[in-house]
Amino acid sequence: MRDWARVSKEKEALEEEMTSTIQAFQSQIADLANEQASTAAPSEGSCGNWNSRLLQMTDDMQAVRAQNRAYVEEIEQLKIAQNEMVMRLENERHTFQELLSKRLETLVEENRQLQAANEQLGSRLIKQAAEGSAGAGAGGLEAPERLQAELRRLRREVEEAHLGKHQLAHELEEMKATAARERQEKEAALASVQDGLVHMKARYDCLLEEMQALRESRDSAEEGVSQKVKVYEDLLLSRETQCSEQTKQLEAAREELSELQAERNRLKKVLESLTRDLEKSRAALDAAAARQQTVASEKQQLEIRLAEVVQRQQRQEQLSSREEQLKQQESLRRVQEAQRRADEVSRQLEETRKALQQEQQGRMLQQQRADAGSQQLAAVQSKLTEKDAQLAQMKAEIEQLRSQARPGPESESAGEGEEHLLRAKVTELTDVLARQEEEMRRLKDESSTLKTRLIKLTKANT
């Protein structure tokens, strides 16, 4: 039992040590797996060798664990068998002791009864002998018969006692033989248990050797793992540095992306506003075209009336005055001022056209986002060109009117009413020209706005 307790304690210590070793290996394997999953290995060949070694160590640990479980199950079975054997032997020993005690009590009681019977028989024989010596004369014949009968009875009792004794001896021999057989069986079982203990001790020695080898392999593996861990730590530090740099770059890229998205939204709004402005410009140009048609029709009427005025001036050459000359000079001055304004507008339009042409050449290098704006700007430029042509035509008409409105010898006889009408028409034409100049200024402002927005779009795209 002491050997069994020692073996149990050693087995438990061995199990605890193997469990701790397996857990340490498992934790190291898990750490290495996590490190391999999080960081890339320096070379694929060394990584493959290390993975194969880890797999082999895992298989060895699983085999050792299975063998340990088999040893534990076998030890548990032996422990259960030993407990059952000990309980059975204790029960049999207790039963045998009870039987022996009962049989001994029975034999002691029978011996006591035989002793009492012998004492009674001796006292009876003594008493009968005394009575026989006293009454020899009277009952000489009856005494020997009674003695013989008593002796026969005593012999039967003695024979029965001997038979009981022989039977008891035979039973004792059988019980001894049974006890010897049981003792042999118990000795054989104990020998088998001792053999099992010797076998377990041998297995324990083998396990100790295996554990020593495992410790050595664990130490070597821990040393290799520590070296690998150092390498992985250095690699991890470098990767963390790279990761931090890439994180900063990613944050900067995200900020740039957010700025670009905001700029994109702003450009969308700008394009929408440009579209609205262009629609307004189209509407304004349509209105200007309508007004131009109206001016053209009025110009035709004015030409007709001017022809009539010329005819009337030719008929009324003698009617002239200083006031009319001053009025004509004023009208001429207004016409000259209008012409100057038209020249200024033409010059500004020429500058705007040149700037727009340069801007158009620059826009050809931009991305597709600015193409729509450039097309719209080209449309505005064409409309400005048309306006320029219309202004040139209007300047020519004004020059013609001015030449027609110059005082001559034949115009002195023109009536005051016709001169008034001519002055009103010139004033109306001057107002139309002023409106056209205002419209051209607005178109110029819109062109400048488009130019500025296109420059911003170009900068944003680049």
C-alpha positions as CSV (number, residue, x, y, z in Angstrom):
1,M,0.0,0.0,0.0
2,R,2.9,2.4,0.7
3,D,4.4,1.6,-2.7
4,W,1.0,2.2,-4.2
5,A,0.6,5.6,-2.5
6,R,4.1,6.5,-3.6
7,V,3.4,5.5,-7.1
8,S,0.1,7.5,-7.0
9,K,1.9,10.6,-5.8
10,E,4.6,10.3,-8.4
11,K,2.0,9.7,-11.0
12,E,0.1,12.9,-9.9
13,A,3.3,14.9,-9.9
14,L,4.2,13.5,-13.3
15,E,0.7,14.4,-14.6
16,E,1.0,17.9,-13.3
17,E,4.4,18.4,-14.8
18,M,3.3,17.0,-18.1
19,T,0.2,19.2,-18.0
20,S,2.2,22.3,-17.3
21,T,4.7,21.4,-20.0
22,I,1.9,20.8,-22.5
23,Q,0.2,24.1,-21.6
24,A,3.5,25.9,-21.9
25,F,4.1,24.4,-25.3
26,Q,0.5,25.2,-26.3
27,S,0.9,28.8,-25.2
28,Q,4.2,29.1,-27.0
29,I,2.7,27.6,-30.1
30,A,-0.3,30.0,-29.9
31,D,2.0,33.0,-29.4
32,L,4.1,32.0,-32.3
33,A,1.0,31.4,-34.5
34,N,-0.3,34.9,-33.5
35,E,3.1,36.5,-34.2
36,Q,3.3,34.7,-37.6
37,A,-0.3,35.8,-38.4
38,S,0.4,39.4,-37.5
39,T,3.9,39.8,-38.9
40,A,5.5,38.4,-42.0
41,A,8.5,36.1,-41.6
42,P,11.9,37.1,-43.1
43,S,12.0,34.2,-45.4
44,E,9.5,31.6,-46.6
45,G,11.9,28.6,-46.2
46,S,12.7,29.3,-42.6
47,C,9.0,30.0,-41.9
48,G,8.1,26.6,-43.5
49,N,10.7,24.8,-41.4
50,W,9.6,26.4,-38.3
51,N,5.9,25.6,-39.1
52,S,6.9,22.0,-39.7
53,R,8.8,21.9,-36.4
54,L,5.8,23.4,-34.6
55,L,3.4,20.9,-36.2
56,Q,5.8,18.0,-35.3
57,M,6.0,19.3,-31.7
58,T,2.2,19.6,-31.6
59,D,1.9,16.0,-32.8
60,D,4.4,14.9,-30.2
61,M,2.5,16.7,-27.5
62,Q,-0.7,15.1,-28.6
63,A,0.9,11.7,-28.7
64,V,2.3,12.3,-25.2
65,R,-1.0,13.5,-24.0
66,A,-2.7,10.4,-25.5
67,Q,-0.1,8.1,-23.8
68,N,-0.6,10.0,-20.6
69,R,-4.3,9.5,-20.8
70,A,-3.8,5.8,-21.4
71,Y,-1.4,5.6,-18.4
72,V,-3.9,7.4,-16.3
73,E,-6.7,5.1,-17.4
74,E,-4.6,2.0,-16.7
75,I,-3.6,3.3,-13.3
76,E,-7.2,4.1,-12.5
77,Q,-8.2,0.6,-13.6
78,L,-5.4,-0.9,-11.4
79,K,-6.4,1.2,-8.5
80,I,-10.1,0.1,-8.9
81,A,-9.0,-3.6,-9.2
82,Q,-6.8,-3.2,-6.1
83,N,-9.6,-1.6,-4.1
84,E,-11.9,-4.4,-5.2
85,M,-9.4,-7.1,-4.3
86,V,-8.7,-5.5,-0.9
87,M,-12.4,-5.2,-0.2
88,R,-13.0,-8.8,-1.3
89,L,-10.0,-10.0,0.9
90,E,-11.2,-8.0,3.8
91,N,-14.7,-9.5,3.4
92,E,-13.4,-13.0,3.1
93,R,-11.1,-12.6,6.0
94,H,-13.9,-11.2,8.1
95,T,-16.2,-14.0,7.1
96,F,-13.5,-16.7,7.8
97,Q,-12.8,-15.2,11.2
98,E,-16.5,-15.2,12.0
99,L,-16.8,-18.9,10.9
100,L,-13.7,-19.8,12.9
101,S,-14.9,-18.0,16.0
102,K,-18.4,-19.7,15.7
103,R,-16.8,-23.1,15.1
104,L,-14.4,-22.6,18.0
105,E,-17.3,-21.6,20.3
106,T,-19.2,-24.7,19.2
107,L,-16.2,-26.9,19.8
108,V,-15.6,-25.3,23.2
109,E,-19.2,-25.8,24.1
110,E,-19.1,-29.5,23.0
111,N,-15.8,-30.0,24.9
112,R,-17.4,-28.5,28.0
113,Q,-20.4,-30.7,27.6
114,L,-18.2,-33.8,27.2
115,Q,-16.2,-32.8,30.3
116,A,-19.4,-32.4,32.2
117,A,-20.6,-35.7,30.9
118,N,-17.3,-37.4,31.9
119,E,-17.5,-35.8,35.4
120,Q,-21.1,-37.0,35.8
121,L,-20.1,-40.5,34.5
122,G,-17.1,-40.7,36.9
123,S,-19.2,-39.6,39.9
124,R,-21.9,-42.0,38.8
125,L,-19.4,-44.8,38.5
126,I,-18.0,-44.0,41.9
127,K,-21.4,-43.8,43.4
128,Q,-22.4,-47.0,41.8
129,A,-19.2,-48.7,43.0
130,A,-19.9,-47.6,46.5
131,E,-23.5,-48.7,46.3
132,G,-22.4,-52.0,44.7
133,S,-19.9,-52.7,47.5
134,A,-22.6,-51.9,50.1
135,G,-25.4,-54.0,48.6
136,A,-23.4,-56.8,47.1
137,G,-25.5,-59.5,48.6
138,A,-28.8,-58.2,47.5
139,G,-28.3,-57.1,44.0
140,G,-25.3,-59.0,42.9
141,L,-26.8,-60.0,39.6
142,E,-28.4,-56.6,38.6
143,A,-25.2,-54.5,39.2
144,P,-23.1,-56.0,36.4
145,E,-25.9,-55.6,33.9
146,R,-26.5,-52.0,34.8
147,L,-22.7,-51.4,34.6
148,Q,-22.5,-53.0,31.2
149,A,-25.5,-51.1,30.0
150,E,-23.9,-47.9,31.4
151,L,-20.6,-48.8,29.8
152,R,-22.2,-49.4,26.5
153,R,-23.9,-46.1,26.7
154,L,-20.7,-44.4,27.7
155,R,-18.9,-46.2,24.8
156,R,-21.5,-44.9,22.4
157,E,-21.2,-41.4,23.8
158,V,-17.4,-41.7,23.6
159,E,-17.7,-43.0,20.0
160,E,-20.1,-40.2,19.1
161,A,-17.6,-37.7,20.7
162,H,-14.8,-39.3,18.7
163,L,-16.8,-39.2,15.5
164,G,-17.7,-35.5,16.2
165,K,-14.0,-34.9,16.9
166,H,-12.9,-36.6,13.7
167,Q,-15.6,-34.7,11.8
168,L,-14.5,-31.5,13.4
169,A,-10.9,-32.3,12.5
170,H,-12.0,-33.1,8.9
171,E,-13.9,-29.8,8.7
172,L,-10.8,-28.0,10.1
173,E,-8.6,-29.6,7.5
174,E,-11.0,-28.6,4.8
175,M,-11.1,-25.1,6.1
176,K,-7.3,-25.0,6.3
177,A,-7.1,-26.3,2.7
178,T,-9.7,-23.6,1.7
179,A,-7.8,-21.0,3.6
180,A,-4.5,-22.2,2.0
181,R,-6.0,-22.0,-1.5
182,E,-7.4,-18.6,-0.8
183,R,-4.1,-17.6,0.6
184,Q,-2.4,-18.8,-2.6
185,E,-4.9,-17.0,-4.7
186,K,-4.3,-13.9,-2.6
187,E,-0.5,-14.3,-3.0
188,A,-0.9,-14.8,-6.7
189,A,-3.1,-11.6,-6.9
190,L,-0.6,-9.8,-4.8
191,A,2.2,-11.0,-7.0
192,S,0.3,-9.8,-10.1
193,V,-0.3,-6.5,-8.3
194,Q,3.4,-6.3,-7.5
195,D,4.2,-7.2,-11.1
196,G,1.8,-4.4,-12.2
197,L,3.6,-2.1,-9.8
198,V,7.0,-3.1,-11.2
199,H,5.6,-2.6,-14.7
200,M,4.2,0.8,-13.7
201,K,7.6,1.7,-12.1
202,A,9.3,0.8,-15.3
203,R,6.8,2.9,-17.2
204,Y,7.3,5.7,-14.7
205,D,11.1,5.5,-15.4
206,C,10.4,5.6,-19.1
207,L,8.1,8.5,-18.6
208,L,10.8,10.2,-16.6
209,E,13.3,9.7,-19.4
210,E,10.7,10.9,-21.9
211,M,10.0,13.9,-19.8
212,Q,13.7,14.6,-19.5
213,A,14.0,14.5,-23.3
214,L,10.9,16.7,-23.5
215,R,12.4,19.1,-21.1
216,E,15.6,19.2,-23.1
217,S,13.6,19.7,-26.4
218,R,11.5,22.3,-24.6
219,D,14.6,24.1,-23.5
220,S,16.1,24.0,-27.0
221,A,12.7,25.0,-28.4
222,E,12.4,27.9,-25.9
223,E,15.9,29.0,-26.8
224,G,15.0,28.9,-30.5
225,V,11.7,30.5,-29.8
226,S,13.4,33.3,-27.8
227,Q,15.7,33.9,-30.7
228,K,12.8,33.9,-33.1
229,V,10.8,36.1,-30.7
230,K,13.7,38.6,-30.7
231,V,13.8,38.6,-34.5
232,Y,10.0,38.9,-34.6
233,E,10.1,41.8,-32.0
234,D,12.7,43.7,-34.1
235,L,10.6,43.0,-37.2
236,L,7.5,44.0,-35.3
237,L,9.1,47.3,-34.2
238,S,10.0,48.0,-37.8
239,R,6.6,47.0,-39.0
240,E,5.0,49.2,-36.3
241,T,7.1,52.1,-37.4
242,Q,6.1,51.5,-41.0
243,C,2.5,51.1,-39.9
244,S,2.5,54.4,-38.0
245,E,4.0,56.1,-41.0
246,Q,1.4,54.5,-43.3
247,T,-1.3,55.4,-40.8
248,K,-0.1,59.1,-40.9
249,Q,0.0,58.9,-44.7
250,L,-3.5,57.3,-44.7
251,E,-4.8,60.1,-42.4
252,A,-3.2,62.7,-44.7
253,A,-4.8,60.9,-47.7
254,R,-8.1,60.9,-45.9
255,E,-7.9,64.6,-45.2
256,E,-6.9,65.2,-48.8
257,L,-9.8,63.0,-49.9
258,S,-12.2,64.9,-47.6
259,E,-10.8,68.2,-49.0
260,L,-11.2,66.9,-52.5
261,Q,-14.7,65.7,-51.8
262,A,-15.5,69.2,-50.4
263,E,-13.9,70.8,-53.4
264,R,-15.8,68.4,-55.6
265,N,-19.0,69.4,-53.9
266,R,-18.1,73.0,-54.2
267,L,-17.2,72.6,-57.9
268,K,-20.6,70.9,-58.4
269,K,-22.2,73.9,-56.8
270,V,-20.1,76.2,-58.9
271,L,-21.0,74.3,-62.1
272,E,-24.6,74.4,-61.1
273,S,-24.3,78.2,-60.5
274,L,-22.4,78.5,-63.8
275,T,-25.2,76.6,-65.5
276,R,-27.8,78.9,-64.0
277,D,-25.7,81.9,-64.9
278,L,-25.3,80.6,-68.5
279,E,-29.0,80.0,-68.7
280,K,-29.5,83.6,-67.4
281,S,-26.9,84.8,-70.0
282,R,-28.7,82.9,-72.7
283,A,-32.0,84.5,-71.6
284,A,-30.3,87.9,-71.6
285,L,-28.7,87.2,-75.0
286,D,-32.1,86.2,-76.3
287,A,-33.6,89.4,-74.9
288,A,-30.7,91.4,-76.4
289,A,-31.3,89.7,-79.7
290,A,-35.0,90.6,-79.5
291,R,-34.0,94.1,-78.6
292,Q,-31.6,94.2,-81.4
293,Q,-34.3,93.1,-83.8
294,T,-36.4,95.8,-82.4
295,V,-33.6,98.3,-82.9
296,A,-33.1,97.1,-86.4
297,S,-36.7,97.6,-87.2
298,E,-36.6,101.0,-85.6
299,K,-33.4,101.7,-87.5
300,Q,-35.2,100.9,-90.8
301,Q,-38.0,103.2,-89.8
302,L,-35.4,105.8,-88.7
303,E,-33.7,105.5,-92.1
304,I,-37.0,106.1,-93.8
305,R,-37.7,109.0,-91.6
306,L,-34.1,110.3,-92.0
307,A,-34.6,110.1,-95.8
308,E,-37.7,112.1,-95.4
309,V,-35.9,114.5,-93.1
310,V,-33.1,114.9,-95.7
311,Q,-35.6,115.6,-98.3
312,R,-37.3,118.1,-96.1
313,Q,-33.9,119.6,-95.1
314,Q,-33.1,120.0,-98.8
315,R,-36.5,121.8,-99.3
316,Q,-35.9,123.9,-96.1
317,E,-32.3,124.9,-96.5
318,Q,-32.9,128.4,-95.3
319,L,-34.2,127.5,-91.8
320,S,-31.3,127.3,-89.4
321,S,-30.4,128.9,-86.1
322,R,-27.7,128.9,-83.5
323,E,-29.8,127.0,-81.1
324,E,-30.3,124.2,-83.7
325,Q,-26.6,124.1,-84.4
326,L,-25.9,123.9,-80.7
327,K,-28.4,121.1,-80.4
328,Q,-26.9,119.4,-83.4
329,Q,-23.4,119.9,-81.9
330,E,-24.8,118.4,-78.6
331,S,-26.3,115.5,-80.5
332,L,-23.0,115.1,-82.4
333,R,-21.2,115.2,-79.1
334,R,-23.5,112.6,-77.7
335,V,-23.0,110.5,-80.9
336,Q,-19.2,110.9,-80.5
337,E,-19.5,110.0,-76.8
338,A,-21.5,106.9,-77.8
339,Q,-19.0,106.1,-80.5
340,R,-16.2,106.5,-77.9
341,R,-18.1,104.2,-75.6
342,A,-18.6,101.8,-78.4
343,D,-14.9,101.9,-79.2
344,E,-14.1,101.3,-75.5
345,V,-16.5,98.4,-75.4
346,S,-15.0,97.0,-78.5
347,R,-11.6,97.3,-77.1
348,Q,-12.7,95.7,-73.8
349,L,-14.4,93.0,-75.9
350,E,-11.2,92.5,-77.8
351,E,-9.2,92.2,-74.6
352,T,-11.8,89.8,-73.2
353,R,-11.8,87.8,-76.4
354,K,-8.0,87.5,-76.3
355,A,-8.1,86.5,-72.6
356,L,-10.8,84.0,-73.4
357,Q,-8.8,82.6,-76.3
358,Q,-5.8,82.3,-74.0
359,E,-8.0,80.8,-71.3
360,Q,-9.5,78.4,-74.0
361,Q,-5.9,77.3,-74.9
362,G,-5.2,76.7,-71.2
363,R,-8.4,74.8,-70.8
364,M,-7.5,72.4,-73.5
365,L,-4.9,71.0,-71.1
366,Q,-7.5,70.5,-68.3
367,Q,-9.5,67.4,-67.5
368,Q,-12.9,66.6,-68.7
369,R,-14.6,68.3,-65.8
370,A,-13.7,71.8,-67.3
371,D,-14.8,70.9,-70.8
372,A,-18.4,71.8,-70.2
373,G,-17.4,75.2,-68.7
374,S,-15.0,75.8,-71.7
375,Q,-17.8,75.0,-74.1
376,Q,-20.1,77.3,-72.2
377,L,-17.4,80.0,-72.2
378,A,-16.9,79.5,-76.0
379,A,-20.7,80.0,-76.4
380,V,-20.5,83.2,-74.4
381,Q,-17.5,84.2,-76.5
382,S,-19.4,83.6,-79.7
383,K,-22.3,85.6,-78.3
384,L,-19.9,88.3,-77.4
385,T,-18.5,88.2,-81.0
386,E,-22.0,88.6,-82.3
387,K,-22.6,91.5,-79.9
388,D,-19.4,93.0,-81.1
389,A,-20.5,92.7,-84.7
390,Q,-23.9,94.2,-83.7
391,L,-22.1,97.1,-82.0
392,A,-19.9,97.6,-85.0
393,Q,-23.0,97.7,-87.2
394,M,-24.6,100.1,-84.7
395,K,-21.4,102.3,-84.8
396,A,-21.6,102.3,-88.6
397,E,-25.2,103.3,-88.4
398,I,-24.4,106.0,-85.8
399,E,-21.6,107.3,-88.1
400,Q,-24.0,107.3,-90.9
401,L,-26.6,109.1,-88.8
402,R,-23.9,111.6,-87.7
403,S,-22.9,112.2,-91.3
404,Q,-26.5,112.7,-92.1
405,A,-27.0,114.9,-89.1
406,R,-24.1,117.3,-90.0
407,P,-25.3,120.8,-90.9
408,G,-25.2,121.6,-94.5
409,P,-26.3,124.4,-96.7
410,E,-29.4,122.4,-97.6
411,S,-30.4,121.6,-94.0
412,E,-30.8,125.2,-93.0
413,S,-34.3,125.2,-94.5
414,A,-35.4,122.2,-92.4
415,G,-38.3,122.7,-90.1
416,E,-38.0,122.8,-86.4
417,G,-40.4,119.8,-86.1
418,E,-38.3,117.5,-88.2
419,E,-35.2,118.5,-86.4
420,H,-36.9,117.7,-83.1
421,L,-37.9,114.3,-84.4
422,L,-34.3,113.7,-85.6
423,R,-32.9,114.7,-82.2
424,A,-35.4,112.4,-80.5
425,K,-34.4,109.5,-82.7
426,V,-30.7,110.2,-82.1
427,T,-31.4,110.3,-78.4
428,E,-33.3,107.1,-78.6
429,L,-30.5,105.4,-80.6
430,T,-28.0,106.7,-78.0
431,D,-30.1,105.2,-75.2
432,V,-30.2,101.9,-77.1
433,L,-26.5,102.1,-77.5
434,A,-26.1,102.8,-73.8
435,R,-28.2,99.8,-73.0
436,Q,-26.2,97.7,-75.4
437,E,-23.0,98.9,-73.6
438,E,-24.5,98.0,-70.2
439,E,-25.4,94.6,-71.6
440,M,-21.9,94.2,-72.9
441,R,-20.5,95.2,-69.5
442,R,-22.7,92.6,-67.8
443,L,-21.6,90.0,-70.4
444,K,-18.0,91.1,-69.7
445,D,-18.5,90.6,-66.0
446,E,-20.1,87.2,-66.6
447,S,-17.1,86.3,-68.8
448,S,-14.7,87.5,-66.0
449,T,-16.6,85.4,-63.5
450,L,-16.5,82.4,-65.8
451,K,-12.8,83.0,-66.4
452,T,-12.1,83.1,-62.6
453,R,-14.2,80.0,-62.0
454,L,-12.4,78.2,-64.8
455,I,-9.1,79.1,-63.3
456,K,-10.2,77.8,-59.9
457,L,-11.5,74.6,-61.6
458,T,-8.1,74.2,-63.3
459,K,-6.2,74.7,-60.1
460,A,-8.5,72.3,-58.3
461,N,-8.2,69.6,-61.0
462,T,-4.4,70.0,-61.2
